[in-house]
Amino acid sequence: MKPIFQFIVNELAKRKLKKNKIELNEIEKEILNTKVEFTHLIRDSFFILLGIISAAFGLKGFLLPNSFIDGGVTGISLIISESTKLPLSVLLVVINLPFIFMAYSTISKQFALRSIIAIFLLAIFVHFVPFPIITDDKLLIAVFGGFFLGMGIGLAIRGGSVIDGTEVLAVFISRKTALTIGDIILIFNILIFGVAAYVFSVEIALYAILTYLAASKTVDFIVSGIEEYVGVTIISDKNEDIRLAIIENMGRGCTIYSGKRGFGKRGDLLKSTDILYTLITRLELAKLHTEIDKIDKEAFIVMHSIKDAKGGMIKKRPLK
C-alpha cells in the first residue's frame, strides 16, 4: 500500500506545482504538504463515514420505528416526516440545504462541500440501508437513540463537517447579534420541543428532550467539550512559519508570548522561545492541525475550551 500511497501523493503534488508554476526547488516541500493534506483527508473522511453510520443507526434502529424525535434540524425533519409521511431522507437534505449555503459564506467552501456530501450520504443510508430495530422500551430508545445520533454528529464534526445544520445557523446569528452560540442552539431547540408537544403530545416532547440531552452530551464527549471556541497554545522552533500559516491560510489572528523552555537542571541556561496563542472555533481544529503538521509535527500544542469570545477577529472575519 505504501508505494501506491506515495505515488498518489507525488502525482497530486506535481499537479499543484504545474498549476501554480512553483519552482522545482520547492517540490519536496510541496510533496510533504500534499502528503499531510491527503493523510488528513483520509482520516477526516473516515470520521465522517463512521459518523454517518452511527447517526443512521440511531435514527433507524431506535428513533424512527418508535416515532421519537430529536432537537436541531434532524428534529424538524422527524416532526415533518411523522406529520406528513414524507421520506425522512428527502427532508434531511432539503431542510439542511439553506444551512449549507450559509456555511459556504460563514465558515468555508471546503466545510460546506464536506457537509453536503455527508448529508447526502446520511440520506442514502437512512433510505436504503436496513438496520435492526433494537428495542421498544421508551427510556432505552431515548437514551441510546440520542447516544448514537450524537456520536454521529460528533464524529462528523471531528471530520470537518456537519450532518445537522443547527450549529451553522448558530454561528451565523452569533456574528450578527449579542447572543452566544449556546444561547441560539438552546432557543432553537426549545421551539422544536414546543412544536412537538403541540403536534404530538407532552410525553413525546419530554422523551425528545431526553433524547436531545443524550445526543448533546455525546457530541460534547466526542468533540471534547461543549464550548464553541478553543484556545490553542503552540510551542515550536518553527513558530514564525506557523504564525504565518495561521494568518495567511486560516485568516485567524494570533498573539506571541516571549517565554523560556523550562526543562533544565539547576544552573542551566534556559532557551528563550516565542509562544503562539490563537483562538479558533472547534470546527476549525482539524484544519489547524493540518497546517501545523505541514510545518512541524513535533510542535507542542495545548488546547483549552473557551465558552465565548468578544472582540478581535474571531467574529469579524469569515473562516478560510
CORWO-V697243 format. One record per pair of residues at least 6 apart in sequence whose C-alpha atoms are under 8 Angstrom apart, sorted by the first residue. I is the first residue (numbers start at 0). J is the second residue. D is the distance in Angstrom with one decimal. If there is no record, write none. Layout:
i=I j=J d=D
i=I j=J d=D
This chain:
i=8 j=30 d=6.6
i=8 j=33 d=6.1
i=8 j=34 d=5.5
i=8 j=37 d=7.2
i=9 j=30 d=6.0
i=9 j=33 d=8.0
i=11 j=33 d=6.8
i=12 j=26 d=7.6
i=12 j=29 d=5.9
i=12 j=30 d=5.1
i=12 j=33 d=5.8
i=13 j=26 d=7.8
i=13 j=30 d=8.0
i=16 j=22 d=7.7
i=16 j=26 d=7.4
i=16 j=29 d=7.6
i=31 j=293 d=7.0
i=32 j=293 d=5.4
i=35 j=289 d=6.7
i=35 j=292 d=6.9
i=35 j=293 d=6.1
i=36 j=289 d=6.6
i=39 j=289 d=6.8
i=42 j=158 d=7.4
i=43 j=157 d=7.0
i=43 j=158 d=3.9
i=43 j=159 d=6.7
i=44 j=158 d=6.3
i=45 j=158 d=7.6
i=46 j=154 d=5.3
i=46 j=155 d=6.0
i=46 j=157 d=6.6
i=46 j=158 d=5.1
i=47 j=117 d=6.8
i=47 j=151 d=7.9
i=47 j=154 d=6.0
i=47 j=155 d=4.4
i=47 j=156 d=7.7
i=47 j=157 d=7.7
i=47 j=158 d=5.3
i=47 j=159 d=8.0
i=47 j=160 d=7.4
i=48 j=117 d=7.6
i=48 j=155 d=7.7
i=49 j=151 d=7.1
i=49 j=154 d=7.0
i=49 j=155 d=8.0
i=50 j=150 d=6.5
i=50 j=151 d=3.6
i=50 j=152 d=6.2
i=50 j=153 d=7.2
i=50 j=154 d=4.8
i=50 j=155 d=5.3
i=51 j=117 d=7.0
i=51 j=120 d=7.1
i=51 j=121 d=5.4
i=51 j=124 d=7.8
i=51 j=151 d=5.7
i=51 j=152 d=7.9
i=51 j=155 d=7.4
i=51 j=162 d=7.9
i=52 j=121 d=7.6
i=52 j=124 d=7.4
i=52 j=151 d=7.1
i=53 j=147 d=5.4
i=53 j=148 d=6.3
i=53 j=150 d=6.5
i=53 j=151 d=4.9
i=54 j=121 d=7.7
i=54 j=147 d=5.7
i=54 j=148 d=4.2
i=54 j=149 d=7.2
i=54 j=150 d=7.0
i=54 j=151 d=4.5
i=54 j=152 d=7.0
i=55 j=121 d=6.5
i=55 j=124 d=6.3
i=55 j=125 d=5.5
i=55 j=148 d=7.4
i=56 j=130 d=6.3
i=56 j=147 d=6.9
i=56 j=148 d=7.7
i=57 j=143 d=7.3
i=57 j=144 d=4.6
i=57 j=145 d=6.9
i=57 j=146 d=7.4
i=57 j=147 d=4.8
i=57 j=148 d=5.0
i=58 j=125 d=7.7
i=58 j=144 d=6.6
i=58 j=148 d=6.9
i=59 j=125 d=6.9
i=59 j=129 d=7.8
i=59 j=130 d=6.1
i=59 j=131 d=7.7
i=59 j=132 d=7.1
i=60 j=130 d=5.7
i=60 j=131 d=5.6
i=60 j=132 d=4.5
i=60 j=133 d=5.7
i=60 j=144 d=7.6
i=61 j=132 d=6.4
i=61 j=133 d=6.5
i=61 j=134 d=7.0
i=61 j=140 d=5.3
i=61 j=141 d=7.8
i=61 j=143 d=7.4
i=61 j=144 d=5.1
i=62 j=68 d=6.5
i=62 j=140 d=6.5
i=62 j=141 d=7.5
i=62 j=144 d=5.9
i=63 j=77 d=7.9
i=64 j=132 d=7.2
i=65 j=135 d=7.1
i=66 j=81 d=7.0
i=67 j=77 d=7.9
i=67 j=141 d=7.5
i=67 j=203 d=6.8
i=67 j=206 d=7.5
i=67 j=207 d=6.6
i=68 j=74 d=5.3
i=68 j=77 d=5.7
i=68 j=78 d=6.8
i=68 j=203 d=7.9
i=68 j=207 d=5.3
i=68 j=210 d=7.5
i=69 j=77 d=7.6
i=69 j=145 d=7.4
i=69 j=207 d=5.2
i=69 j=208 d=7.2
i=69 j=210 d=5.9
i=69 j=211 d=5.4
i=70 j=188 d=5.4
i=70 j=191 d=6.5
i=70 j=192 d=7.3
i=70 j=207 d=7.3
i=70 j=208 d=7.6
i=70 j=211 d=5.6
i=71 j=163 d=6.8
i=71 j=164 d=7.5
i=71 j=165 d=5.5
i=71 j=184 d=7.8
i=71 j=187 d=7.2
i=71 j=188 d=6.1
i=71 j=191 d=7.6
i=72 j=91 d=7.6
i=72 j=94 d=7.0
i=72 j=95 d=6.8
i=72 j=163 d=5.7
i=72 j=164 d=6.2
i=72 j=165 d=6.1
i=73 j=91 d=6.7
i=73 j=163 d=6.4
i=74 j=191 d=7.1
i=75 j=191 d=6.8
i=76 j=87 d=6.3
i=76 j=90 d=5.5
i=76 j=91 d=5.9
i=76 j=94 d=7.2
i=77 j=87 d=6.6
i=78 j=195 d=7.0
i=79 j=85 d=7.3
i=79 j=90 d=8.0
i=80 j=86 d=6.2
i=80 j=87 d=5.6
i=80 j=90 d=7.4
i=86 j=126 d=7.9
i=87 j=122 d=7.7
i=87 j=125 d=7.7
i=87 j=126 d=7.8
i=88 j=121 d=7.7
i=88 j=122 d=4.2
i=88 j=123 d=6.8
i=88 j=125 d=6.0
i=88 j=126 d=5.7
i=89 j=122 d=6.8
i=91 j=118 d=7.2
i=91 j=122 d=6.5
i=92 j=118 d=6.3
i=92 j=119 d=6.4
i=92 j=122 d=6.9
i=95 j=118 d=7.9
i=95 j=163 d=6.9
i=95 j=164 d=5.7
i=96 j=115 d=7.6
i=98 j=164 d=5.3
i=98 j=165 d=7.7
i=98 j=167 d=6.3
i=98 j=168 d=6.3
i=99 j=111 d=5.6
i=99 j=114 d=7.0
i=99 j=115 d=6.7
i=99 j=164 d=6.9
i=99 j=167 d=7.7
i=100 j=111 d=7.2
i=101 j=167 d=7.1
i=101 j=168 d=7.4
i=101 j=171 d=7.5
i=102 j=108 d=7.7
i=102 j=110 d=7.2
i=102 j=111 d=5.5
i=102 j=167 d=6.0
i=103 j=109 d=8.0
i=103 j=110 d=7.3
i=103 j=111 d=5.2
i=104 j=317 d=7.1
i=105 j=167 d=7.8
i=105 j=170 d=7.7
i=105 j=171 d=6.3
i=105 j=317 d=5.6
i=105 j=318 d=6.8
i=106 j=317 d=6.0
i=106 j=318 d=4.7
i=106 j=319 d=6.9
i=107 j=317 d=7.6
i=107 j=318 d=5.7
i=107 j=319 d=5.3
i=108 j=319 d=7.9
i=110 j=159 d=6.3
i=110 j=160 d=5.7
i=111 j=160 d=7.3
i=113 j=159 d=7.3
i=113 j=160 d=5.5
i=113 j=161 d=8.0
i=114 j=160 d=4.6
i=114 j=161 d=5.2
i=114 j=162 d=6.3
i=115 j=162 d=8.0
i=117 j=155 d=7.9
i=117 j=160 d=7.3
i=117 j=161 d=7.3
i=117 j=162 d=6.2
i=118 j=161 d=7.7
i=118 j=162 d=5.2
i=118 j=163 d=7.9
i=121 j=162 d=7.6
i=134 j=140 d=6.9
i=137 j=206 d=7.8
i=138 j=206 d=7.7
i=141 j=206 d=6.1
i=141 j=207 d=7.0
i=141 j=209 d=6.0
i=141 j=210 d=4.5
i=141 j=213 d=7.7
i=142 j=209 d=6.8
i=142 j=210 d=5.7
i=142 j=213 d=5.6
i=143 j=210 d=7.9
i=143 j=213 d=7.5
i=144 j=210 d=6.7
i=144 j=214 d=7.9
i=145 j=209 d=7.9
i=145 j=210 d=4.5
i=145 j=211 d=6.1
i=145 j=212 d=7.4
i=145 j=213 d=4.9
i=145 j=214 d=4.2
i=145 j=215 d=7.9
i=146 j=210 d=7.8
i=146 j=213 d=5.4
i=146 j=214 d=5.0
i=146 j=217 d=5.9
i=147 j=214 d=7.3
i=148 j=214 d=6.0
i=149 j=213 d=7.3
i=149 j=214 d=3.9
i=149 j=215 d=6.0
i=149 j=216 d=7.5
i=149 j=217 d=5.2
i=149 j=218 d=5.0
i=150 j=214 d=7.2
i=150 j=217 d=5.7
i=150 j=218 d=5.8
i=150 j=221 d=6.7
i=152 j=161 d=6.6
i=152 j=162 d=6.1
i=152 j=163 d=7.1
i=152 j=218 d=6.4
i=153 j=217 d=7.3
i=153 j=218 d=4.5
i=153 j=219 d=7.4
i=153 j=221 d=5.3
i=153 j=222 d=5.7
i=154 j=218 d=8.0
i=154 j=221 d=6.6
i=154 j=222 d=7.4
i=155 j=161 d=5.5
i=155 j=162 d=6.7
i=156 j=222 d=7.2
i=156 j=282 d=6.5
i=157 j=221 d=7.9
i=157 j=222 d=6.4
i=157 j=282 d=7.7
i=157 j=285 d=7.0
i=158 j=285 d=7.1
i=159 j=282 d=6.2
i=159 j=283 d=7.4
i=159 j=285 d=6.3
i=159 j=286 d=7.9
i=160 j=282 d=7.7
i=165 j=184 d=6.8
i=166 j=180 d=7.5
i=166 j=184 d=7.1
i=169 j=179 d=7.9
i=169 j=180 d=5.1
i=169 j=181 d=7.7
i=169 j=183 d=5.5
i=169 j=184 d=6.2
i=170 j=180 d=5.9
i=172 j=178 d=7.7
i=172 j=180 d=7.9
i=172 j=183 d=7.7
i=173 j=179 d=5.5
i=173 j=180 d=5.8
i=173 j=183 d=7.6
i=174 j=314 d=5.5
i=174 j=315 d=7.3
i=179 j=307 d=6.8
i=180 j=227 d=6.9
i=181 j=227 d=7.7
i=192 j=204 d=5.5
i=192 j=205 d=8.0
i=192 j=207 d=7.1
i=192 j=208 d=7.1
i=193 j=204 d=7.3
i=195 j=201 d=7.6
i=195 j=203 d=7.2
i=195 j=204 d=5.4
i=196 j=202 d=7.5
i=196 j=203 d=6.8
i=196 j=204 d=5.0
i=218 j=225 d=7.8
i=219 j=225 d=4.9
i=224 j=304 d=6.7
i=226 j=304 d=5.7
i=226 j=305 d=5.7
i=226 j=306 d=4.8
i=226 j=307 d=7.4
i=227 j=280 d=5.9
i=227 j=281 d=6.1
i=227 j=304 d=7.7
i=227 j=305 d=6.8
i=227 j=306 d=6.1
i=227 j=307 d=6.6
i=228 j=278 d=6.8
i=228 j=279 d=5.7
i=228 j=280 d=4.3
i=228 j=281 d=5.7
i=228 j=304 d=6.2
i=228 j=305 d=5.0
i=228 j=306 d=6.4
i=228 j=307 d=6.3
i=228 j=308 d=7.4
i=229 j=278 d=5.8
i=229 j=279 d=5.5
i=229 j=280 d=5.9
i=229 j=281 d=6.0
i=229 j=302 d=6.5
i=229 j=303 d=5.7
i=229 j=304 d=4.7
i=229 j=305 d=5.4
i=230 j=276 d=7.1
i=230 j=277 d=5.9
i=230 j=278 d=4.6
i=230 j=279 d=6.6
i=230 j=302 d=5.6
i=230 j=303 d=5.3
i=230 j=304 d=6.2
i=230 j=305 d=6.4
i=231 j=276 d=5.6
i=231 j=277 d=5.4
i=231 j=278 d=6.2
i=231 j=279 d=7.8
i=231 j=300 d=6.8
i=231 j=301 d=5.7
i=231 j=302 d=4.5
i=231 j=303 d=6.6
i=232 j=274 d=7.0
i=232 j=275 d=5.7
i=232 j=276 d=4.5
i=232 j=277 d=6.7
i=232 j=300 d=5.7
i=232 j=301 d=5.0
i=232 j=302 d=6.4
i=233 j=274 d=6.0
i=233 j=275 d=5.0
i=233 j=276 d=6.3
i=233 j=298 d=6.8
i=233 j=299 d=5.8
i=233 j=300 d=4.7
i=233 j=301 d=6.6
i=234 j=272 d=7.8
i=234 j=273 d=7.2
i=234 j=274 d=5.2
i=234 j=275 d=6.5
i=234 j=298 d=5.9
i=234 j=299 d=5.1
i=234 j=300 d=6.5
i=235 j=273 d=8.0
i=235 j=274 d=7.6
i=235 j=295 d=7.3
i=235 j=297 d=7.6
i=235 j=298 d=4.9
i=235 j=299 d=6.4
i=236 j=272 d=7.5
i=236 j=298 d=7.8
i=237 j=294 d=7.2
i=237 j=295 d=6.9
i=238 j=273 d=6.8
i=238 j=274 d=7.4
i=238 j=275 d=7.0
i=240 j=294 d=7.0
i=241 j=290 d=7.6
i=241 j=291 d=6.3
i=241 j=294 d=6.8
i=242 j=253 d=7.1
i=242 j=275 d=7.2
i=244 j=290 d=6.6
i=244 j=291 d=8.0
i=245 j=251 d=5.7
i=245 j=252 d=7.0
i=245 j=253 d=7.4
i=245 j=287 d=7.5
i=245 j=290 d=7.7
i=246 j=252 d=5.8
i=246 j=253 d=7.5
i=248 j=319 d=7.0
i=249 j=287 d=7.7
i=249 j=318 d=6.6
i=249 j=319 d=5.2
i=250 j=316 d=7.4
i=250 j=317 d=7.8
i=250 j=318 d=6.4
i=250 j=319 d=6.0
i=251 j=277 d=7.5
i=251 j=278 d=7.7
i=251 j=279 d=7.4
i=251 j=312 d=6.8
i=251 j=313 d=7.1
i=251 j=318 d=7.8
i=252 j=277 d=6.4
i=252 j=278 d=7.6
i=252 j=312 d=6.5
i=252 j=313 d=7.9
i=253 j=275 d=6.6
i=253 j=276 d=5.5
i=253 j=277 d=4.4
i=253 j=278 d=7.3
i=254 j=275 d=5.8
i=254 j=276 d=5.1
i=254 j=277 d=6.4
i=255 j=273 d=6.2
i=255 j=274 d=5.5
i=255 j=275 d=4.8
i=255 j=276 d=6.4
i=256 j=273 d=5.7
i=256 j=274 d=4.9
i=256 j=275 d=6.4
i=256 j=276 d=7.7
i=257 j=271 d=7.4
i=257 j=272 d=6.2
i=257 j=273 d=4.8
i=257 j=274 d=6.2
i=258 j=271 d=5.8
i=258 j=272 d=5.3
i=258 j=273 d=5.9
i=258 j=274 d=6.6
i=259 j=269 d=6.0
i=259 j=270 d=5.5
i=259 j=271 d=4.2
i=259 j=272 d=5.5
i=260 j=269 d=5.9
i=260 j=270 d=5.5
i=260 j=271 d=6.3
i=260 j=272 d=6.8
i=261 j=269 d=6.5
i=262 j=269 d=7.7
i=263 j=269 d=6.8
i=278 j=313 d=7.2
i=279 j=313 d=6.9
i=291 j=298 d=7.5
